[in-house]
Amino acid sequence: MSELAGPPVPGLAKLWTHDPVTAGPYRLVGRLGAGGQGVVYLGEDDAASASGTMSAAPRRSCSPASAPSPPAG
């Protein structure tokens, strides 16, 4: 995990092996949390003066048996 330019962030955990390392213009530096709607990452821009968070929705597989039926018509 890379270090942030500013003060430490409570609850910041290391990125997992399969996590992305960038999101748009941000370099992801750690995980802030995860839940049913995805993972929240802490990112830092190239100037290291601004940080932002990104949430990535979990990937969901859809098998033919669980796919919704097409509308009747």
ROSE-4610 file (N, C-alpha, C; in Angstrom, 1 decimal, always signed):
// ROSE-4610
residu = [M/M/M/S/S/S/E/E/E/L/L/L/A/A/A/G/G/G/P/P/P/P/P/P/V/V/V/P/P/P/G/G/G/L/L/L/A/A/A/K/K/K/L/L/L/W/W/W/T/T/T/H/H/H/D/D/D/P/P/P/V/V/V/T/T/T/A/A/A/G/G/G/P/P/P/Y/Y/Y/R/R/R/L/L/L/V/V/V/G/G/G/R/R/R/L/L/L/G/G/G/A/A/A/G/G/G/G/G/G/Q/Q/Q/G/G/G/V/V/V/V/V/V/Y/Y/Y/L/L/L/G/G/G/E/E/E/D/D/D/D/D/D/A/A/A/A/A/A/S/S/S/A/A/A/S/S/S/G/G/G/T/T/T/M/M/M/S/S/S/A/A/A/A/A/A/P/P/P/R/R/R/R/R/R/S/S/S/C/C/C/S/S/S/P/P/P/A/A/A/S/S/S/A/A/A/P/P/P/S/S/S/P/P/P/P/P/P/A/A/A/G/G/G]
num = [1/1/1/2/2/2/3/3/3/4/4/4/5/5/5/6/6/6/7/7/7/8/8/8/9/9/9/10/10/10/11/11/11/12/12/12/13/13/13/14/14/14/15/15/15/16/16/16/17/17/17/18/18/18/19/19/19/20/20/20/21/21/21/22/22/22/23/23/23/24/24/24/25/25/25/26/26/26/27/27/27/28/28/28/29/29/29/30/30/30/31/31/31/32/32/32/33/33/33/34/34/34/35/35/35/36/36/36/37/37/37/38/38/38/39/39/39/40/40/40/41/41/41/42/42/42/43/43/43/44/44/44/45/45/45/46/46/46/47/47/47/48/48/48/49/49/49/50/50/50/51/51/51/52/52/52/53/53/53/54/54/54/55/55/55/56/56/56/57/57/57/58/58/58/59/59/59/60/60/60/61/61/61/62/62/62/63/63/63/64/64/64/65/65/65/66/66/66/67/67/67/68/68/68/69/69/69/70/70/70/71/71/71/72/72/72/73/73/73]
x = [+0.8/+0.0/+0.9/+0.5/+1.2/+0.8/+1.6/+1.3/+0.6/-0.3/-1.0/-0.1/-0.3/+0.5/+0.0/-1.3/-1.8/-1.8/-2.6/-2.7/-3.2/-3.0/-3.5/-5.0/-5.6/-7.0/-7.5/-8.3/-8.8/-9.5/-9.3/-10.0/-9.5/-8.4/-7.9/-7.1/-7.6/-6.9/-6.2/-5.2/-4.5/-5.4/-5.0/-5.8/-5.6/-6.6/-6.5/-5.8/-5.3/-4.6/-5.4/-6.7/-7.6/-8.2/-7.9/-8.4/-7.8/-8.5/-7.9/-6.9/-5.9/-4.9/-5.2/-6.1/-6.5/-8.0/-8.5/-9.9/-10.0/-10.1/-10.0/-8.7/-8.7/-7.5/-6.9/-7.5/-7.1/-6.3/-5.2/-4.4/-5.0/-5.5/-6.2/-5.1/-5.3/-4.3/-4.8/-6.0/-6.5/-8.0/-8.5/-10.0/-10.5/-11.6/-12.3/-13.4/-13.9/-15.0/-15.6/-16.4/-17.1/-18.4/-19.3/-20.7/-21.4/-22.7/-23.5/-23.5/-23.2/-23.2/-21.8/-20.8/-19.4/-18.4/-17.3/-16.1/-15.9/-15.6/-15.3/-13.7/-13.1/-11.7/-11.3/-10.2/-9.6/-8.6/-8.8/-7.9/-7.2/-6.1/-5.3/-5.0/-5.1/-4.8/-3.3/-2.8/-1.4/-0.7/-1.5/-0.9/-0.8/-1.4/-1.4/-2.0/-2.7/-3.3/-4.8/-5.4/-6.8/-7.0/-8.0/-8.3/-9.8/-10.2/-11.6/-11.9/-13.1/-13.5/-14.3/-14.1/-14.9/-15.5/-16.6/-17.3/-17.5/-17.0/-17.2/-18.2/-19.2/-20.3/-19.7/-20.1/-19.6/-20.0/-19.2/-19.6/-20.6/-21.7/-22.7/-22.8/-22.8/-23.0/-24.5/-24.9/-26.3/-26.3/-26.7/-26.9/-28.2/-28.3/-29.6/-30.8/-30.6/-31.6/-32.1/-31.2/-31.7/-32.0/-31.8/-32.0/-33.5/-33.9/-35.4/-35.9/-37.1/-37.8/-38.1/-38.0/-38.4/-39.9/-40.3/-41.7/-42.6/-43.7/-44.6/-45.2/-45.4/-46.0/-46.0]
y = [-1.2/+0.0/+1.2/+2.2/+3.5/+4.4/+5.3/+6.2/+7.5/+8.0/+9.2/+10.4/+11.5/+12.7/+13.4/+13.2/+13.8/+13.0/+13.3/+12.5/+11.1/+10.2/+8.8/+8.8/+7.9/+7.7/+6.5/+6.8/+5.7/+4.6/+3.4/+2.3/+2.0/+2.6/+2.3/+1.0/+0.1/-1.2/-1.4/-2.3/-2.5/-3.0/-2.7/-3.2/-4.8/-5.5/-6.9/-7.2/-8.4/-8.8/-8.5/-8.8/-8.6/-7.2/-6.3/-4.9/-4.2/-3.2/-2.4/-1.4/-0.9/+0.0/+1.5/+1.6/+3.0/+3.0/+4.2/+4.4/+5.8/+5.9/+7.2/+7.9/+9.1/+9.8/+9.5/+8.7/+8.4/+7.1/+7.2/+6.0/+5.5/+4.3/+3.7/+3.4/+3.8/+3.6/+2.7/+2.3/+1.4/+1.3/+0.4/+0.1/+0.8/+1.5/+2.1/+1.1/+0.3/-0.6/-1.4/-2.4/-3.2/-3.6/-3.9/-4.3/-4.9/-5.0/-5.6/-4.8/-3.5/-2.8/-2.5/-3.1/-3.0/-2.6/-2.2/-1.8/-0.3/+0.4/+1.8/+1.9/+2.6/+2.7/+4.2/+4.4/+5.8/+6.0/+7.1/+7.3/+8.7/+8.8/+10.1/+10.5/+11.8/+12.2/+12.4/+12.7/+12.9/+14.0/+15.0/+16.1/+15.7/+14.6/+14.2/+15.2/+16.2/+17.2/+16.9/+16.1/+15.8/+14.3/+13.9/+12.5/+12.3/+11.2/+10.9/+9.4/+9.1/+7.7/+7.2/+6.0/+5.3/+4.1/+3.7/+2.5/+1.7/+0.4/-0.5/-1.5/-1.6/-2.6/-4.0/-5.0/-6.3/-6.9/-7.8/-8.5/-9.6/-9.6/-10.7/-11.5/-12.8/-13.6/-13.9/-14.2/-14.4/-15.7/-16.8/-18.0/-18.0/-18.8/-18.8/-19.2/-20.0/-20.4/-19.3/-18.4/-17.3/-16.0/-16.0/-14.8/-14.5/-13.3/-13.0/-13.4/-13.8/-14.2/-13.0/-13.1/-11.9/-11.7/-10.4/-10.1/-10.9/-11.3/-12.0/-11.0/-11.4/-10.4/-10.8]
z = [+0.0/+0.0/+0.0/-0.7/-0.8/+0.4/+0.7/+1.8/+1.2/+2.0/+1.7/+2.0/+1.3/+1.6/+2.9/+3.3/+4.4/+5.7/+6.7/+7.9/+7.7/+8.6/+8.5/+8.4/+7.7/+7.6/+8.5/+9.5/+10.3/+9.5/+9.8/+9.1/+7.7/+7.2/+5.9/+5.9/+5.1/+5.0/+3.6/+3.6/+2.4/+1.2/+0.0/-1.1/-1.2/-1.6/-1.8/-3.2/-3.3/-4.6/-5.8/-5.8/-7.0/-7.1/-6.2/-6.3/-7.4/-8.0/-9.0/-8.3/-9.1/-8.5/-8.9/-9.9/-10.3/-10.6/-10.6/-10.9/-11.5/-12.8/-13.5/-13.2/-12.8/-12.5/-11.1/-10.4/-9.0/-8.9/-8.1/-7.7/-6.4/-6.4/-5.2/-4.1/-2.9/-1.9/-0.8/-0.7/+0.3/+0.2/+1.1/+1.2/+2.5/+2.3/+3.5/+4.0/+3.2/+3.6/+2.5/+2.8/+1.8/+2.3/+1.4/+1.8/+0.6/+0.7/-0.4/-1.7/-1.6/-2.9/-3.4/-2.8/-3.4/-2.4/-2.9/-2.1/-2.2/-1.1/-1.1/-1.0/-1.9/-2.0/-1.7/-1.2/-1.0/-2.2/-2.9/-4.0/-3.9/-4.5/-4.5/-5.9/-6.2/-7.6/-7.7/-8.9/-9.2/-8.4/-8.0/-7.3/-5.8/-5.4/-4.0/-3.0/-3.6/-2.7/-2.5/-3.3/-3.2/-3.2/-2.4/-2.4/-2.6/-3.0/-3.3/-3.0/-2.9/-2.7/-3.9/-4.2/-5.3/-4.8/-5.3/-4.9/-6.2/-6.1/-7.2/-6.9/-7.7/-7.5/-7.7/-6.8/-7.0/-8.3/-8.9/-10.1/-9.7/-10.5/-10.3/-11.5/-11.3/-12.5/-12.6/-13.9/-14.1/-15.0/-14.4/-15.1/-15.9/-17.0/-17.7/-16.8/-15.8/-14.9/-14.0/-13.7/-12.8/-13.5/-14.9/-15.7/-15.7/-15.7/-15.8/-17.2/-17.2/-18.5/-19.3/-20.6/-21.5/-21.3/-21.5/-21.4/-22.5/-22.0/-23.0/-23.9/-25.1/-26.0/-27.4]
